[in-house]
Amino acid sequence: MRIALLAMSAAMTGCITTRGFDCPTPGNRPPSVESSPTGPTPLNEVIQFDSSATASPDGGGAPELMFEAIIRDPDLMDELNCHVWVDYRNEGPTVVRVDQAAHRDAQNPSQALFRFGLSNAFFPNGSCHRVELRVSRAFARAPLEREPAVAGDVGSATWWVAAAGDGQFVDMGTCPP
């Protein structure tokens, strides 16, 4: 009986193989972009900005509007390329495009804190503006440079800026589509 139990327990423990396993490689997952909880420009509200000011609060040059976002990407080997667009329109010229890489956090490499500033020159008073952040491991070449090189591999965030001086009103119905 002992021999039968021993044989049965040896048979139920599994087996050892010397051949490799074919594990499917997970596909690339797109990055996501979130509002930074401590950032100066949250994504869930319209940003009020007085672009008529002539100096920044610290007494330096022209004021800049600072943006901050958290980018999450579980594919740790992917480079995080960021494009910033202001008032992008398919049919006309874009006011500005900024290309910059985001650097992953050393403590949590699946995320990056991305900061950028835009001069008040991009936000004339009395108008509404759209600021877009698009993140991908690679973008297509012109004329499709807004699109990722691999379809679906893009994360994005949009901020709305109402640029108005003292006593000015911005009609949010005039915002770019």
N, C-alpha and C positions, 0 to 999 in steps of 0.2 A: 504494500500500500504506500509506503514511504517513497518507493521508487516511482510509482505512478504520480504522486503529488509533485515530486521534484521535476519529473518530465513535463507535467502540465504547467507548472509555474515557469519553467524555462521557455516553453512555447508561447506563453502569454506576455512575456516581457518585451517583445518586439524583435527587430532584427537589425543587423548592422550591414551597411552597404558601403562599397568603396567607389561607387559611381556617383558623379555629381548630380545635383538636382537642377532642373530647369524651372526657375522661378520667373514669372512674368515681371518685367520692369514696369514700375508704375509710370503712367503718363505724366507729362508736365502739368502742373496745376497752376492756374493763373494767380497772380498776386491780388491782394485786396488792399484797399485804402480806407483808413478810418480817420476820424477827427481826433486830434491829440487832446486829451482831457485837460491839459494845462496850457494848450496853445493859445496864441493871441487872436486867432480867427477860427472860431468853431464853424463846422459845416452846417449846423442846424439853424443858423440865423443869417439875416442879411447884414453885411458888414457896412457900417457907416464910416466914411472916410472923407476928411476935409483935405482935398488935394490942392487947395489954394495956399496952404501954409508954405512958407519959404524956407524954413529950417526944421530939421528933425528935433524931437524933444530934448535930445542930448546936446543940442547946439551945433551939430554937424551940418552936412550938406542938406540937399533936398530930402524931405521925409520919404520913407519907404513904408510900404504896407507889408508886414511880415506874415508869412503863412507857415503852418506847421501841420504835418500829417504823419500818421503811423502807417507804414507799409508792412504787410505781413505776406510772407511767401515761404511755404514749407519746403520748397525745392532749394536747399541750401547752396547748391553749386551754381544757381542762376545769378547772373549779374542783374541788378535792379536799375534799369535805365529809365530815367524820368524825363518827360516832356511837359513843359508848362506852356499853355496857350491862353492868350487874352483875347476875348472877343473873336474867336475863330468863326469864319464864315466860309462855306464851301465855294461860293462864287467870287469872293473878293479877297483882298490882301488881309493877312492876319496882322494884328498890331504887334504882337511879340511872340516869339517862341524861345524858350530856354531849354537847353539840353544839359542834363546833369545826372551823375550817378548817385544813388543812395548807398550809404555804407551800413552794413549790417551791424547790429548791436553785439558787442563781444560777449555779454552775459546771456543774451537770447538771440542767437543768430537767425531765427526764423522771422525776425522783425527788424525794421530800420526806422529811425526817426528822421524825417526829411523836412528840412527848412529851406525856405527861399524868400527873397524880398523883391518887391517890384516898386520902382520909382513912381512918385506921384504923377510923372509925365504920362503914364499909361492910363490915368484915370481923370479925364477932364471933368470939372465940376458940372453938376446938373445932369448927370447921365448915369445909367446903369451899365455894369460891366460883368461879364462872365469870365472867371478864371478857372481853367481846367488843368488838373494834374492827371497825366496818363502814365502808367508804369507797365513795363514789359521787359522780358529778358533781351529782346531785340525788336526794333521797329523796321518797317518796310522802307524802301527808298522812295524818293520823290517820283511821282506826285502823290503817293499814298503814304507819306511819312507819318501820318497820325495813326495808321493801322499797324498792329503787331506783325512781325515777320511770320509768325505762326498764328493762324486764325484762333481767336478765343483767348490768347495768352495776353490779356490786358486787364488791369485794374484801373479804376478812375475815381476821381472826386471832383465836385464842382462847388466853387464858392461864388456868391453873388455880392457885388460891391456897389453900394449906392454912394457915388461921389458927389458931395454937396458941401458948399461953404455955409457960412452963417446965414440962417434964415432961408436957405434954398430948399426946394422940395424936389424929389426925384420921383417921377412917375415910373413905377416898377413895370408897367405895361410896355415900356419902351425897351425892356431888356432884350439882348440878343436871343434868338431862338435856341 
